[in-house]
Amino acid sequence: MIVPIVLLVLTKVVGFDPILLGVVIAINIETGKTTPPVGQILFIIQGIGHRYRITFGEVICGAVPYLLAEAVVLALVIMFPGIALWIPKHIC
């Protein structure tokens, strides 16, 4: 709901690339779906693993390396925008 407003302000006023902004928002949404309190992905994995007696704590411990990797990717995309913009520049 807020993305169109943020997109308009950041692309027109600040001068951000809309593709880069979309990549950053997508990474943040993915991280938000993986981390508590929402953590929909964690609850789905725990529901599947319930049959194998996997606890929610084990699911969270298993997700930590992926969350750290997502944080590194987000930092790299923000610091070096060319990472996210390389393919779109070569397609057009």
BATI-700260 format. One record per residue: x, y, z of N, C-alpha, C in turn. Coordinates in steps of 0.1 Angstrom, whole numbers, plus 5000, padded with zeros to 4 digits. Atoms other than C-alpha are relative to their C-alpha. Layout:
N
XYZXYZXYZ...
***
This chain:
92
500849885000500050005000500950135000499149884999502950245007501050004988499050015011505150124978499850104989500149905011503650344951500450145005499649874995504150654973501550015001498650004999507650554982500749994987499450015014508450454946500050144993500149875006507250794934501050105006499149904993509150994960501549974997498550035002512450804957500550004986499549995013512550784920500050144994500149865006511351134911500850105008499449904992512651334940501549975003498750034996515751154952500949954988499250045011516750994919500449855000499750144999516850624928499549934987500450085011516650364900498849915004501250084996513150194901500349855001499750144999514649854894500749975013499250024988517149884922499050015013500949994989514349994946499149885001500850135000512249694935500849895006499150114994515149464943500150015015499849984986515749614977498749975007501350024993512049604986499749855000500250155001511849234974500849935010499150074990514849134996499450035014500649974986513249315026498749935003501250084998509949145021500349865003499650144997511648805019500549995014499450004986513548885051498950015010501149994991510348995068499149885001500850124999508548675059500749895007499250104993511348475074500350035014499749974986511848655107498850025008501149974991509548665137499850155002501250074995507048795147499149954989500850055010505448735113500549864996499350135003507748455101499149894994500950105007505248285078500849884995499250115005507948085062500449905011499550094989509247955096498849925005501150074996505747855106499649894990500350105010505147665073501049895002499050104999508447485077499849925013500350084987507647395114498849914998501250095002504247265103500449884992499650115008505847045077500949905009499050074992508646935102499449945013500650054988506146865130499949855000500150145001505746515117501349935004498750054997509446465122500550055014499649954987509446615157501050115000499149895001511246925146499450125007500649894992510747215171500250134993499949875006510247575162501450065003498749954997513547655179501149954990499150065010515347415156499850074986500349935013513647585126500750135000499449874999514847925138501549994999498650015001518347805143500549964986499750035014518347655108499950124990500249885009517147985093501050115002499049894997519848205109501050014989499049985010522548135083499450064987500649945012520048225055499750145002500349864996519048545073501350084999498749935001522748635076500450024985499749995014523148565039499250114993500949905006520148785030500550145005499549874996521649065051501250044993498849975008524949045033499650044986500549975014523149034999499450145000500649864999521049345009501150115001498949914999524149525020500850024987499249995013526049444988499250074989500949945010523049544966499950155003500049854996522849884985501350074997498749945002526549944984500450004985499650015014527049834948498849974992501350025008523849894928500249934987499750075013525549754897499749855000500350144998524949404911498649974996501450025003521249434908499650064986500449935013521249654876500849944988499250055011523749454855499249934989500850085010521249214838499050094993501049915007518549484831500750094990499349915009521249704815500449934987499650085011522349424792498849954992501150045007518849324782499450104991500649895008517649654770500950064990
***
